[in-house]
Amino acid sequence: MTLPPPEPTADWFGTAAEALPDDAEHSVLVGRIWDPAVGGPSPVVVRDGEVFDVSAEFATVRDICELPEPAAVVAGLGGRRVGGFAELLGNTGRVARDRGRPWLLAPVDLQALKAAGVTFAVSLIERVIEERARGDQALAAEIRQRLLAEVGADLQDLAPGSEEAARLKELLVAEGVWSQYLEVGIGPDAEIFTKGQILSAVGTAVPVGVLGTSTWNNPEPEVALLVASTGRIVGATLGNDVNLRDVEGRSALLLPKAKDNNASCALGPLVRLFDDRFDLDRVRGLEVALEIEGADGFRLDGISDMSRMSRDPEALVRQLLGPHHHYPDGAVLMLGTMFAPIQDRDRPGEGFTHKVDDVVRISSAPLGTLVNRVRHSEDCDPWDFGVRDLMGSLARRGLL
């Protein structure tokens, strides 16, 4: 039996000030906690550094998102104080969590967990490389050099599904370098897939998982939109769409195995609801920073500039949800990343892959910072609280 690595010190997950938006005092923030006092999860509002249980008004975050004006309602909402945000964050990530006190969970519940792929030119080229290298990192380096010379990396101004995109496809097919990843990158249909099952996401200050058998994997720092059942976008949070590049590289049909594993979807720390200070236009212009620190002293930094997306977030939502497909409890849609780490970690030409104990920080000033430490999925806490458990908990508390 493989024993999990020793627990790290409790300060790896950062401070409350880092976790919260830089303008937290002007933000409408909702999330979820596990509250031992009630024996289950509750939606909360975070205001002035304090956490308030609002389950008496709204049993789930889904119910808040379905309101006609979620931010306006939540901004004036009271509730039972359960503690300071710093206190709950500290208990979430501490070495020996006090299970008699509340801690943070992923800030969504009944929403479907969805993700969009190949929405940035850089990640588009890397997906093609993955497909051709079939998990071989040395071969990937060789293909990368050749493919960038043939195709180029700057496809930012090319509108997917346009006549120009169709002409480029014809050229690439003729040159023998067409790929299914180029199809979803510049073709009319976006890649939108199921990232995880309902309630399976983890939050901040807890482990995020990669399979122990994977030898080439990486984080994917992203903005995730909260979408109501009507298709209206009501808020945003940060996400880590953890990816096993060696698995997906062997075959795109292995995408579920590459993407959906225990603790492989991280969201948080909180959802920021849209209002007159923060809306979809702000999201379109966000910068999302990634920092990776390894126990071996390795460090990697990167930035995703949302303005460089080749597909507009609203257009992605229209492909996700509409007359063709309904989500009665709404959805979370991770928007993709332009960050594809190729910096060598161990040996020249082998690029980047995670190691156990890597600390991953994903941050954007208006949304705060999502922090997770890498573990093997097999060693992360099992996901054992599903929809039936949630319904049972809410029924026992008289909230249904």
C-alpha positions in Angstrom: 0.0 0.0 0.0 1.4 3.4 -1.0 1.3 5.8 2.0 0.4 9.5 1.3 3.2 12.0 1.7 3.6 13.8 5.0 1.3 16.8 5.5 3.0 20.2 4.9 3.0 23.1 7.2 -0.2 25.1 7.4 0.8 28.3 5.8 1.2 27.1 2.3 -2.3 28.2 1.3 -1.8 31.9 1.9 -3.7 34.5 3.8 -7.3 35.6 3.7 -6.2 38.9 2.1 -4.7 37.0 -0.8 -7.7 34.7 -1.1 -10.2 37.5 -1.4 -10.6 40.0 -4.3 -8.5 43.1 -4.0 -11.7 45.1 -3.8 -13.5 42.7 -1.5 -15.3 45.5 0.3 -17.1 46.2 -3.0 -17.7 42.6 -4.1 -20.8 40.4 -3.7 -19.3 37.1 -2.6 -21.0 33.8 -2.0 -19.5 30.3 -1.2 -20.1 27.1 0.7 -18.9 25.7 4.0 -19.1 22.5 5.8 -20.7 23.4 9.2 -20.4 20.7 11.9 -23.0 22.7 13.9 -25.7 21.6 11.4 -23.9 18.4 10.1 -23.8 19.5 6.5 -22.9 22.1 3.8 -24.4 25.6 3.7 -24.3 28.5 1.3 -22.6 31.5 2.8 -22.1 35.2 2.1 -18.7 36.7 2.8 -18.9 40.4 3.8 -16.4 42.6 5.6 -14.2 39.5 6.3 -17.1 37.7 8.0 -18.9 34.6 6.9 -22.7 34.4 7.2 -24.8 31.2 6.7 -27.8 32.1 4.4 -29.2 28.6 4.2 -32.4 29.7 6.0 -33.1 31.8 2.9 -31.4 29.7 0.2 -30.7 26.0 0.7 -28.1 25.9 -2.2 -25.9 28.2 -4.2 -27.9 27.0 -7.2 -31.0 28.7 -5.7 -29.1 32.0 -5.4 -27.9 31.8 -9.0 -31.5 31.2 -10.2 -32.6 34.6 -8.8 -33.5 37.3 -11.3 -31.0 39.6 -9.7 -28.7 37.5 -7.5 -26.2 40.2 -6.5 -28.9 42.7 -5.5 -30.6 40.1 -3.2 -27.3 38.8 -1.7 -26.0 42.3 -1.1 -28.8 43.0 1.4 -29.0 39.5 2.8 -28.4 38.8 6.5 -27.7 35.4 8.1 -26.1 33.6 11.0 -22.5 34.5 11.5 -20.3 31.4 11.5 -16.9 33.0 11.9 -14.3 35.1 10.2 -13.2 34.2 6.7 -9.5 34.0 7.8 -10.6 31.6 10.6 -12.4 29.3 8.1 -9.6 29.4 5.6 -7.1 28.5 8.2 -9.2 25.5 9.4 -9.6 24.4 5.8 -5.9 24.1 5.1 -4.4 23.3 8.4 -2.5 20.1 9.0 -5.0 18.7 11.5 -8.3 20.2 10.7 -10.6 20.8 13.7 -13.7 19.0 12.5 -15.7 20.6 15.3 -15.4 24.0 13.5 -16.5 25.0 9.9 -14.3 25.0 6.8 -14.6 26.1 3.2 -15.8 23.9 0.3 -16.0 24.5 -3.4 -18.4 27.5 -3.9 -20.9 25.6 -6.2 -23.2 22.7 -5.6 -25.9 21.4 -8.0 -24.5 23.1 -11.1 -23.1 20.8 -13.8 -19.3 21.0 -14.0 -18.3 21.8 -17.6 -15.2 23.1 -19.3 -14.2 24.5 -22.7 -11.0 23.5 -24.3 -8.7 24.9 -27.0 -9.9 28.5 -26.6 -6.5 30.1 -26.8 -4.0 29.9 -29.7 -1.1 28.7 -27.5 -3.1 25.9 -26.0 -4.4 25.1 -29.5 -0.9 24.4 -30.7 0.0 22.4 -27.6 -3.0 20.2 -28.0 -1.9 19.4 -31.6 1.6 18.6 -30.2 0.1 16.3 -27.6 -1.9 14.4 -30.2 1.2 13.9 -32.4 3.6 13.0 -29.6 1.2 10.5 -28.0 2.6 11.1 -24.5 6.3 11.2 -25.5 7.8 14.5 -24.0 11.0 14.3 -26.1 9.1 13.9 -29.3 6.8 16.8 -28.3 9.8 19.2 -28.2 10.8 18.2 -31.7 7.2 18.5 -33.0 6.7 21.8 -31.3 9.6 23.4 -33.1 8.5 22.0 -36.5 4.8 22.8 -36.1 5.3 26.4 -35.0 7.5 26.9 -38.1 4.7 25.5 -40.3 1.6 26.9 -38.7 2.7 29.7 -36.4 1.3 30.3 -33.0 -0.5 33.6 -33.4 -4.1 32.6 -34.4 -5.6 35.1 -32.0 -7.3 37.2 -34.7 -8.7 34.3 -36.6 -12.5 34.0 -35.9 -13.5 30.3 -35.4 -16.0 29.2 -38.0 -15.2 32.1 -40.4 -14.4 31.9 -44.1 -10.8 32.7 -43.2 -10.7 29.8 -40.8 -12.1 27.5 -43.4 -9.5 28.5 -45.9 -6.7 27.9 -43.3 -8.2 24.4 -42.7 -8.0 23.6 -46.4 -4.3 24.7 -46.4 -3.4 22.7 -43.4 -5.2 19.6 -44.6 -3.2 19.9 -47.9 0.0 20.3 -45.9 -0.8 17.2 -43.8 -0.9 19.0 -40.5 -4.6 19.1 -39.8 -5.7 17.9 -36.4 -8.9 17.4 -34.4 -7.6 20.1 -32.0 -7.4 22.6 -34.8 -11.0 21.6 -35.7 -12.3 22.7 -32.3 -9.8 25.6 -32.2 -10.8 27.4 -35.4 -13.9 25.4 -36.6 -17.5 26.4 -35.9 -18.0 24.1 -32.9 -16.3 24.6 -29.6 -14.9 21.8 -27.4 -17.2 21.7 -24.4 -16.9 18.7 -22.1 -17.9 17.4 -18.7 -15.1 18.2 -16.3 -16.5 16.4 -13.3 -19.7 15.2 -11.6 -22.0 17.4 -9.6 -20.6 18.1 -6.1 -17.2 16.6 -7.0 -15.2 19.9 -7.2 -12.8 20.7 -4.4 -12.2 24.2 -3.1 -9.1 26.2 -2.0 -6.5 25.2 0.6 -7.0 21.4 -0.1 -5.2 18.9 -2.3 -5.8 18.8 -6.0 -5.2 15.4 -7.7 -3.3 13.9 -10.6 -3.3 10.1 -11.3 -0.3 8.3 -9.8 0.3 6.6 -13.1 0.6 9.9 -15.1 4.0 11.1 -16.0 3.1 14.3 -17.9 0.5 16.5 -16.5 -0.2 20.2 -15.6 -2.6 22.7 -14.1 -4.9 24.7 -16.3 -5.6 28.1 -14.6 -9.0 29.4 -15.8 -11.9 31.7 -15.1 -15.2 29.8 -14.6 -18.6 31.3 -15.2 -21.7 30.6 -13.2 -24.6 30.1 -15.6 -28.2 30.0 -14.5 -30.7 27.5 -16.1 -31.9 30.3 -18.3 -28.5 30.7 -19.8 -27.9 34.0 -18.0 -24.3 34.4 -16.7 -24.5 35.5 -13.1 -21.0 35.4 -11.7 -17.5 34.0 -11.9 -14.8 32.2 -9.9 -11.4 30.7 -10.5 -10.7 27.2 -11.6 -8.0 24.6 -12.1 -8.9 22.2 -15.0 -6.2 19.7 -14.1 -5.1 17.8 -17.2 -3.1 14.6 -17.8 -1.3 15.4 -21.0 0.1 11.9 -21.5 -3.4 10.4 -21.3 -5.1 12.9 -23.6 -2.1 12.8 -25.9 -2.5 9.1 -26.5 -6.1 9.6 -27.7 -8.7 12.4 -27.5 -11.2 9.6 -26.7 -9.4 9.3 -23.3 -10.4 12.9 -22.4 -12.7 11.7 -19.5 -9.7 9.8 -18.0 -7.4 12.7 -18.6 -9.8 15.3 -17.0 -12.2 13.6 -14.5 -10.4 12.1 -11.6 -10.7 12.4 -7.8 -9.9 16.0 -6.8 -9.0 17.0 -10.4 -11.5 20.0 -10.5 -10.7 22.9 -8.2 -13.0 26.0 -8.0 -12.9 29.0 -5.7 -12.3 30.4 -3.3 -15.7 32.2 -3.7 -18.1 33.1 -6.5 -18.2 36.8 -7.3 -21.7 37.7 -8.5 -22.1 40.2 -11.3 -23.2 43.7 -10.5 -22.4 47.2 -11.7 -18.7 46.9 -10.5 -18.0 43.4 -11.9 -19.6 42.0 -15.1 -18.8 39.9 -18.2 -16.9 42.8 -19.8 -14.5 42.8 -16.8 -14.1 39.0 -17.2 -13.2 39.5 -20.9 -10.3 41.7 -19.8 -9.0 39.7 -16.8 -5.4 38.5 -16.4 -5.1 35.1 -14.6 -1.8 34.4 -13.0 -0.3 31.0 -12.3 2.5 30.2 -9.8 3.8 26.7 -9.2 6.3 26.1 -6.4 7.8 22.7 -6.0 9.3 21.1 -2.9 12.4 20.5 -5.1 12.8 24.3 -5.4 11.3 24.5 -8.9 9.3 27.6 -9.7 7.1 28.4 -12.7 5.1 31.5 -13.5 2.6 32.3 -16.2 -0.2 34.7 -17.2 -3.4 34.0 -19.2 -4.8 37.2 -20.8 -8.5 36.6 -21.3 -8.6 39.2 -24.0 -6.6 36.8 -26.2 -9.4 34.2 -26.2 -10.3 33.1 -29.7 -13.9 32.5 -28.7 -16.0 35.0 -26.7 -17.2 33.7 -23.3 -20.8 34.5 -24.1 -20.5 32.5 -27.4 -19.2 29.6 -25.4 -22.2 29.7 -23.1 -24.6 29.8 -26.0 -23.0 26.5 -27.3 -23.2 25.0 -23.8 -26.8 25.9 -23.0 -29.9 26.8 -25.0 -32.8 25.2 -26.9 -30.4 22.4 -27.9 -29.4 21.5 -24.3 -30.9 22.3 -20.9 -29.4 22.4 -17.4 -32.2 22.8 -14.9 -29.8 23.5 -12.1 -27.4 25.7 -14.1 -23.8 25.1 -14.9 -20.2 26.1 -14.2 -18.2 26.7 -17.4 -14.5 26.8 -17.2 -13.3 29.0 -20.1 -10.0 27.4 -21.0 -6.4 28.6 -20.6 -3.7 30.0 -22.8 -1.1 28.6 -20.4 0.6 25.4 -21.6 3.7 24.9 -19.5 6.7 23.8 -21.6 9.5 25.0 -19.3 11.9 22.1 -18.6 11.8 20.8 -15.1 14.2 17.8 -14.8 16.0 17.2 -18.1 16.3 19.4 -21.2 13.5 18.7 -23.7 11.2 17.0 -21.3 9.1 20.0 -20.4 7.0 20.4 -17.2 5.1 17.9 -15.2 3.7 18.0 -11.7 5.4 16.4 -8.7 3.7 15.6 -5.4 3.7 18.6 -3.0 3.7 21.2 -5.8 1.8 24.3 -4.6 -0.4 25.8 -7.4 -1.6 29.4 -7.0 -4.2 30.7 -9.5 -5.0 34.4 -9.0 -6.8 37.3 -10.5 -7.2 40.6 -8.6 -11.0 40.8 -8.9 -11.5 37.1 -7.9 -8.8 36.4 -5.4 -6.5 33.4 -5.2 -7.2 29.7 -5.5 -4.4 27.6 -3.9 -4.0 23.8 -4.0 -1.3 21.3 -3.2 -0.7 18.5 -5.6 -1.4 14.9 -4.5 -2.0 11.7 -6.4 -5.8 11.4 -6.9 -5.6 8.0 -5.2 -4.3 9.7 -2.0 -6.7 12.7 -1.9 -9.8 12.5 0.3 -12.4 10.4 -1.4 -15.5 12.1 -2.9 -18.2 10.5 -0.8 -20.9 13.3 -0.4 -23.2 13.2 -3.4 -26.6 14.6 -4.4 -28.5 12.1 -2.3 -26.5 13.0 0.7 -27.1 16.7 0.1 -30.8 16.2 -0.2 -30.9 14.1 3.0 -28.9 16.8 4.8 -31.2 19.6 3.7 -34.3 17.6 4.5 -33.1 16.8 8.1 -32.5 20.5 8.6 -36.0 21.5 7.3 -34.5 23.3 4.3 -36.4 21.5 1.6 
